[in-house]
Amino acid sequence: MKTKINEAIKQVLRLFGEKYFIGEVLNKNKVIHDLDTYDKDLLEAFISNETLKSNFTIDIAGNIVMQTNKLIELFEADEYWQDSYTKYSKKIGLTAGGKFIDESTDVVLDFPYKDTVLKASMSKEDTDKNDLRPDEPFLNEVIAKEEIDVLLDKKVLVNAKKYDEDGEHEVDSFSEDDNLVMKGNNLLALHTIKECYRNKVKLVYLDPPYYFLNNTDDTFAYNSDFKLSTWLVFMKNRIELTLDLLKEDGYLVIQMNDYGVFHLKVLLDEIFHNNTAGGFVNHISVKMSDLSGPKMAHVNKKIPKIKEHLLIYAKNYDHCFLNPLRESSTWDAAIDAKRYTSFVDMKGKENPAEWEYTTVRKKLQSLGMEYGSKEAYKFLMDNADKVFRTAANPALTKLSKENKFNRNIFTPVTTSTGLKKYVYKDEEVIFASSKIEEIDGIKTPTESISDIWLNIALNDLSNEGGGVELDNGKKPEALLKRIIEATTNEGDIVLDYFMGTATTQATSLKLKRKFIGIEQMDYILDKSVQRLINTIGAEKRGISKDVNWQGGGSFVYVELMEKNRGFLKSIRDAKTQTELHKVFDFMLKEAEIDFRVDLEGVKDSLHELPFEDQKKTLIKIIDKNQLYYNYSEIDDKNVRDLISDSDYAFNKNFYDEGGK
């Protein structure tokens, strides 16, 4: 197995001549002994090598400390040194296939080095092809510890385009004011952008693949067929990285179904407790279906399901402040004969007993206005300090002892919702002015919003975004508007790396926020990008009317440059032996092959297998840790020849020249 680390180790050990070799064979028992006894010369040589220093040392108060335990563990794993002189070090234990069980990454689920990235494709169209899919549910079936940095290194970006009111343009640079849409595996894409966006994102909203107990409940197009433990690790990998991207006053909001929300909350509580000063803010229930309307997945319960959940977490709880959640109301919902029944003229008198009362209707009638008219509405808004609601039997016991039996109390009590409540003749009096806010200079009735959201409009959902559809997975712009307005301000960055049909990005654009969207599914151009093009073109659905959306804006689109992922697709698409063997010949030149594979054996025997078994074999031997080209390879001749000049310039600008 040739890796950067084991080549660096051999290079260092060769500095000692024959001390650690018997002929050409490594005497690993000798190496382990000297590491275990802190041989000064050996440790100095390891620290002097930059590759080994970056992987096997830590800085403690300015002192470089060699992690000899990690090096010893590496040497004890036989698969890394199959030609070593000593098969076993001084150790006794259970073995399987000649390896100690606790040293085998085939057996041990080692969180720092195992990642639950979805398969080469997230779509069910691929994962349902049971005869061709790899057996291992992990994208990286077994990942060598020293290659984790290679897997998660930033990737080459290709097909860069900018979309604005004038259409699509080739682009060779990226600025901090640009919105970004990226196609590729979201874990690898997040690692690609983390240097540019670390501590800059104000809101991360996620509508991830839901966890389902029963696959028949799952109606989404992408693969969400997980075991619970796999699904939780899948979420864990991404959420931990999300924390690096969030600002100190940033928020994470995740939408989830009944099956996964409680497991996810336990995971989130642990992550936020262990990693930051942040924590849980709210759990909101959102009505997402009507029993009489379109059904949600798993709606047919003993008690029918019409809700979903929003989990809200703050990166740094002390620095985060939600904007007030208010909902503007119509005339009938705010000031009507049932709720705001009286009109009072104080005439400068402080004692409520001396106020002059009449009904709202009689007051309007005396002024020649028709109740419910626009003229009457404006009058009542302008005189909101004289319109009040009464309610019998207030909670007088909550008043102070000296005022408990005083039925005429002028000093107001502030309620839990922030409204001013007066008491007069065993009635609570709440003035309409307590519920009036100026929105764009116009006095408007508002209602405080609680943690149960029942009024998100779902009736025109399929037409939002210019008719871009996603069966059962599309979220309403009204929902995203409420979340975005509560957690961000104009100019803030909103990230959604399960982009779908770009509801988050379209809503952010209409609300004058910047956005980042990441999507792996191939429909990104037909659905996600097309919706944003429609939004720039001033489509009128969703929240467009509420915010007076007139169009405009822009975004940059890029793709992670495919490597082995392209080979997987070519294998599946091959129709004949000739096509498949051309793919294999190209793989031998360019593809990364799993280090455990006997490649010569494959070449000698592949032709003997049935056609479909040949496909399965080629899929299995590809190293699925290497799906995309790393940016570090961009100047390699074989890679550079595949990249256009404008894409090359874009990469240099994005990574090297700031695009930040």
N, C-alpha and C positions, 0 to 999 in steps of 0.2 A: 504494500500500500504506500503510494507516494503522496504525501501531503506536505504542506509548507513546514509544519512543525516537525514531522519525523525526519525530513531532510535536514532541517536546521540542527536537530539533535545529533544526527550522524556526523554533520560537519564539525560540531563542537567536539564530539568524542574522538574524531580522527586527529584532533590537535594533540592527543595524548599517545599517539603512535599505536602500539599493540596492547596498551594497558586494558582496553575494554573490548578487544576483539580477539578471536581465535581464528586466525586466517581471515576470511571475509565474513565470518559469522559473529554477530554481536553476543557478548557475554553479559546478558542483562542482569544476572545475579550479582555480578561485580558492581554494575552501575547502581543497582538498588541498595547494595550494602553501603557504598560511598555516599549516596544521598541520605540514607538513614542515619549515617554517622557524621553528617555535615562536613564532608571533605572540602576544605577551604578552596583548593585549586579548582575542583570540579564546579563548585557553586559560583566562583568568580567567572569561570568560562561561560557558564549558562547565562549569568546576568549580563555579560558583555555582548551576547547575541540579541539584537533588537527584537527578533521574532519571539524568542523564548522569554525575553524580559517582559514583553507586552502581554503574554499569555500566562505566565507563571509567577509574577511578582505582584505585590501590593505595596502601596506607599503608606507608611504609618508614621505620622509626625515628621515627614521629610526623610524618613529612612526607607530604603528599598529592602523588602523582605521577600525572600524566595519561598514559594509555596511548595516545599519538597513533597508534601503529601500528594499533591496533584500529579507531580512528575512520577512518583512511585506508583500511583494508581495507573498511570499511562503505561508504564513498563510492565505491570502485572497483567494487563489485558493482552492475551496472546495474539488476538487478531491483528494487533498493530505491529507485532514483531514475530511473524510466523517462522522466520528462519533463525530465531534466537538460539543461542547455545544451550541455555538452561530452560527447560520447559516450565518448570515450577520454581517460584521463589520459595523462601522459607515460610510456607503457608500450608495449612491443612483445611479442607472444607469440601462441600458438595460441588461436583462438577457436572456439566452437561456439554457434550461435544468437545471435551478437552478444555473447557473454560470454567473457572469458578462462577457459580451462579450470580454472586453479588458483584461480579465484574462484567457481566454480560448486559449490554444495552438492549439485547433481544428480550431480556427478562425484566430488567429494572426500569420503571417509568421514572426517569430522572428529569424533573421539571425544568432545570436550567438548560437542558440540552435536547429535550423532546418537545416538539411543538405540534399542536393539533391544527395545522393548516389543512384546509379542505383539499381534496384530490386535484388533479391537474385541471379539472373543470368543476365549477360549482353547480352546473346544470344537471337536472335529472335526466335529460336526454342522454348524457354520457354515463352517469352513474347507474342508470337502469340497464346498461348493457353488461349484464353479469358475466358474459362469456369473455369480455375483453378487459374488464376493469382489474386493477391490481388488487390482491387480497388484502393488503395492509390498509387500514382506514386512515393512516397518516399520510400526508403528502410526502414528508421526509420519513421513509420507512425506518431507517436507523441512521442517526446523524452522529458522525464522529465529533467528539467534543471540540477538537481544535478547528473544525470547519464551521462552527456556528457563526463566526464573524463573516465568513464568505457567504453563507446563506442570507444573512440579514444586511449585507453591505448595500449601499445605494446602487440603483440600477441605471443602465443607459435608457434615455428617453427618446422616443422616435415619434414620427408622424405629428409633430407639433404644428398646431393650427390655432389661429385666433378668430373668434366669431364676434361680430359686432353688428351695428345697424346696416353696414354696407356689405355684409355677407361673410364669407370665409376667406382667410388670408394665410399665406405662409408666414411663419414667425421665427426669428432666430434669437430672441431675447425674452426675458421675463422680469417684471418689476414688482415691487411690493404692493402696488395698487391692483395688480391683476387678480382676477378670480381664476381658480384652477380646477379642472376636471381631469382625472387620471384613470386610465384603464389598466387593470392588473390586479393580482392577488392583493387584498387590502393589507395584510400584515407586512408584506414586503414593500408595498407602496408607502405605508406609514413610516417604515424605516428609511425609505428613500427621501421623504420630505422632512424628517424630524430635525435635521440641522437648520433648515430654513425657517421652520415654524415653531421651534422649541419656545415654550412660554409665551406664545403669541395668540393662541386661540381662546376666545371667550366662551364659546358654547360648542360642545360636542353632543349632537342629537343622534341616537342610533335606533333604528328599527331592524334589529338583526334577525337572522334565521331563528325562528322560535323553536323551543324544545317541545316535542310532542310525545306523550305516552303512547299514542296510537297513530300509526302512519296514515290511517284513513282520515284522520282529522286534518292532515297536512295538505293544504291546497296551493302551496306556493310553487313557483317555477324552479327555484333553486333548491339545491340539496340541503335538507335539514333533517336527514335521517341519522341522528346521533344517539349514542349511549349518553346517559346523563353526565358521567364523568368526563367523557370526551368533549361534550358541549361546554361544560364548565371550564375546561382547560382552554378550549378555543376562545371563550370569552375572556378568560384571565390574561392570556397573552396580549390581547389587543387593548384591554382596559389599562393594564400596567403601562403600556406605551402611551396611551391617551393622556395619562397624568403628566408625561414629559411635555406634551404639546400645549396643555392648558395654562393660561395665565393664573397668577395667584388668586385672582377673584373670578376664576372661570368655573363653569358648571358642566357636569355630565348629566344628560337626560336620556334614559333608555326606556323604550316602549316594549312591553312584554305581555304575554298571555298568562292565563291562570297556571298552566303547568310549570312554567319556568320561573315565575317572578319571585317566589319565596326562596328557591335555591340560589337564584341570582343575587338577591338581597344579602344573603349570608356571605356570599363571595365578595360583594362590593364592600360590605362592612369591614371585612378582613383586609382587603386591599387598601382602602382609604385609611384604616386605622394604622396599618403597618408602614405606609409609605408617605403620608402627608399629615398636615394639621387639619385636614378636611374631614368631611363626613356626611352623613345622611341629612337631607333637608326636608323632603316631603315624599309621600306616596300618594299619588293622585289616581282616582278611578275615572275613566273616561267612557262615556256611552258611545259605542262604536257601531251599534246596530239597533234596528227596531224589530220586534217580533213579527210585525206585519210586513216588513220590508225585506231587502236582501239579507240572507243569512250569513253569519260569520262562520268560520271554521269551528267545529265542535259546539254548535249552538244548541243542538238537541240534547240538553242535559235534563236531569230530573227537575232542576230549577234552571230554566233557560238562561243562557249566557248572552249578555248584550254589552259587556264592558271589556276594556283592556286596562293596563296599568302603566303609569309613568313613575319611574324611580328617579328622583332628583338628588344629586350629590354635589357638594362644593369641594373644590380642591383645597382651599383654605377657608374654613368656616368663618373665621373672624374677619376676613377681608371681603366676603361675599354678601351682597345686598340685592335681594330681588326687587325689581320695579313693581309698584303697586299693581295688583291684578284687578282691573276694572273692565266692565263690559258696558258699552254704551247701549241705551235702551230706546225703544220707540215710545211714542206718546202713550199708547194704551198700557204699556208695561210699567210706566213710571209715574205718571200723574193722571189718575182717573178717579171716578166718584167712589170707588170701593176702597182705595188705599189712602188717597190724600183728600180728606173729606172737608176740611175747613180752611177758611181764609181769615186771617186775623189782622186787625189794625191796632198796633201798639200805641200809636200817637204819642210817642215819647214817654209812655208810662212804664215804670219798672215792675210794678206788681201785676202778675198774670191775671189776678182777679179783676183788674180794671181794663183788660184788653177787650176790644169789641170784636165779636165773632160773627161770621156768616158762613154759608156753604160756598164751595168753589163755584157751583152752578149758579147760585143766586148772585154772586159777585160778578160773574161774566155776563149774566142776563142784565144786570143793572148798567153795565157798560156797553150793552148792545152787541155782545160777542156770542157766537155760537160755540157751545162746548164741543171740543174736538177739532175746531178749525185751526189752521196755521196761525191766524191772528191771536187766538186764545192761547195757543201753545207758547208763542213768543211772549205774551203778557205774563203768563205764569212763570216762565223762565226768568224774565227780568225781575219778577217780584217773588223769587223763590224763598226769600227770607220771611215771607208772610203766608206761605202755604205749608200746612202741617198735616201729619197723620196722627190719628188717635187710636189707642188700643186699650180695652178695658183690663182691669186687674193687673197692673204692673207688678214686678217683683220688688215690692216696697221693702221687703226684709233685707235687701242688699244695700239700702241706704244707711247712712250713719245713724246712731242711736238718737241723737238730738233731733234728727229730721224724720225719724221713722213714722211718727204719727202726725207730721205736718203734711197735710194733703195739698198745700199750695207751695211748691218748692221751685224757686226760680233758678237756683244754681244747678246747672246741668250735670248729669252723670255721663261720663264717656263710656260707651258700650264696648264690647270686645271687638266689634267691627269698626270702631272709630267714629261712630255716629254720636251726636249730642242728643241726650234724652232728658226732657223736662217732665215733671210730674204736676198734674193739675186735676183736682177733684177725682182722685183715684184713677186717673188715666195718664198713660205716658204720651208725651207729645214729641214727635220727631219732625223737625222742619225739613222741607224739601231741599233747602239750601245745603243740608248735610250730604245730599246725594247728587249734587250738581257739580260738574267739572267743566272747565273750558277746554274744548278740544278743537284745535286749529282756530281759536278765537271765538268759537260759538259755544254758548252754554248748553250743556247736554246732560240729561239724566244718566246716571251710571249705577251699576250694581256691583258690590264686592263679590269676587269669585272665590269659592271655597275649594276644598280638595276633592269635590265630586263635580265633574263637568258633564252636564246633561244636555247642553245646548250647542254642541258642535254640529253644524249642518252637514248632512251626508247625502242629500238628495241629488246633487248635481256632480257627484264625485267623478263619474266616468268621463265627463266633458272637461274637467279641469286640465289646464296645460295644453289646451287646443286639441282635446280628444285623445291624448296619449293615454293608453290603458295598461293596467297591470292587474290581472284578476286577483281579487281578494287581498292584495298587498299594498294598494295605493292609499296613502294617508291624505286627509283633507288639508288644504292650505290654511283653513281657519284654525286648525289645531296647531300647526307649526307657527302661525302668526302669534298665537297666545304664548307659546313657549319662548319664541324668539324675543318678543317684546318684554317678557318678564325677566329674561336673563341677560339681555344685551342692550347696547345702544347703537345708534347709527355709526357706521364705520368699523364696528367690531367684526371679527372673523368667526364664521360659523362653519364647523366641519361635520360632515356626515359621510362615513366610509362604508355604509351599506346604502348606496345612493338610490338604487331603484329607478323610479321615473323622475327623479330630481325635484320632488316636492320641496324638500328643504332648501335646495339651491334657488329654485324659482321664487319661493316666498322670501328668502333672504334678499334677493335682488330687488323685489318690490318694496322691501322695507329698508332699503339703502344700507344693507350689511354686505360685507365681503364674504365669499364662500370658498370652500374646498369640497369637492365631491370625488369619491373613489368607487368604482364599480368594476367587477370582474366579468360579469355576464356579457355575452356578445351583443345583447340588445342595447348596449349603451349608446350606440349611434342612432338607432331607430327610435328609441324612447327617451333616454336621458338627455342627450345632446339636442334632439329635435324639440323637446319641451322647452329647453332654454332658448333655442332659436325662436320659438313661438312667443316666449316671454319677452325677449328683446323686441320682437315685432308688435308688442302691445296687445297680446291676447286679453280678452275681457272676462275670463272666468275666474273662479276662486275668489281671492281677496282683491282683485283688481279694482272693482267698484269702490270698496271700502277705503282704499288708499289712493284712489284717483290715479291709477297706474296708466302712464302714457307711453310706456316702452322705453327702450334704451339700455345701456350697459354693455358689457362684453365679458368674455371668458377665454382662457387658453386651454386647449385640449391636448393631452399627450398620452402616450402608451408606454408601459414598460416593454423593452425590447425582448421579444420571446427568444428562447434558446431551446432547451430540451422540451418545453411545452409544445413547441411547433412540431417536434419529432413525434410526440404522442398523437397529435392530430393527424399527421401524415400517415402514421401506421394504421390508425383506425380508418382513414379514408381510402387506403390502398385497395384496389379492386382485383388486381392480378398478382401472380407470383413475380412478374417482371417489375411491376411498380414497387412491390414490397422490398425486393432485393436492391433496387435503386436507393430506397430509403435507408436500408441497412448499410450499403456502401458509404452513403453520405454520413451516417451515424459514426462509422468507424473513423472518419476523418475529423468530424466536428463535434459530435455529441460527447457528453460526460457519461461514462458508463459506471455503474455501481462497482465499487472497488472489490466487492466479494465475488464478482462474476468470473468464471473461467472463460474468458473471451475466446480463446483458441478452441475450446470445446464447443462453444456456440457456433463458431464459424464452420467447424467440421461437421456438425450434426443438424444444423438448422434445416437444411434442405430435406431431411428425412421425415420431418414432421408434417402433419396435415396443415393446410393453409391457415386455418383459424388458430391452431396451436403455435404456428410461427409468429402470428401477431401477438399472441399472449406472451410468448417468450421475449420478443423485442420490447414490449411494454414493461416487462418485469426487469429487464437488465438496465433500463435507463435510470440514471441517478436523479431522483425526483426532488433532490435538494437544489438542483441547478436548472430552474425553469426559465430564468432570465439572465441576460448578460449584465455583469457588474460594470459600474462606471470605471473601475480600475482597468478594465479591458478595452476601453474606447480607442486607445491609440495602437492596439495590436492590429497588424495589417489585415488579418482575416476579418476582424470586426469593423475596422474603419471603412473597408470597402463596401460594407453593407449599409452604411449610414450616409444620408445626404449631407451636403455641406451645411445647409441651414439647420438640420438637426444637430450636427456636430457643434455648430456655433451656439445653438440653444443650450446644449448640455454644458458647455464651457461657461456660459453666462449664468446658468441656473446654479451650478455647483461652485465654480471657481471665482466668479467676478461679482458675486453678490446676489443677483436675482433674489435678494433676501430683504 
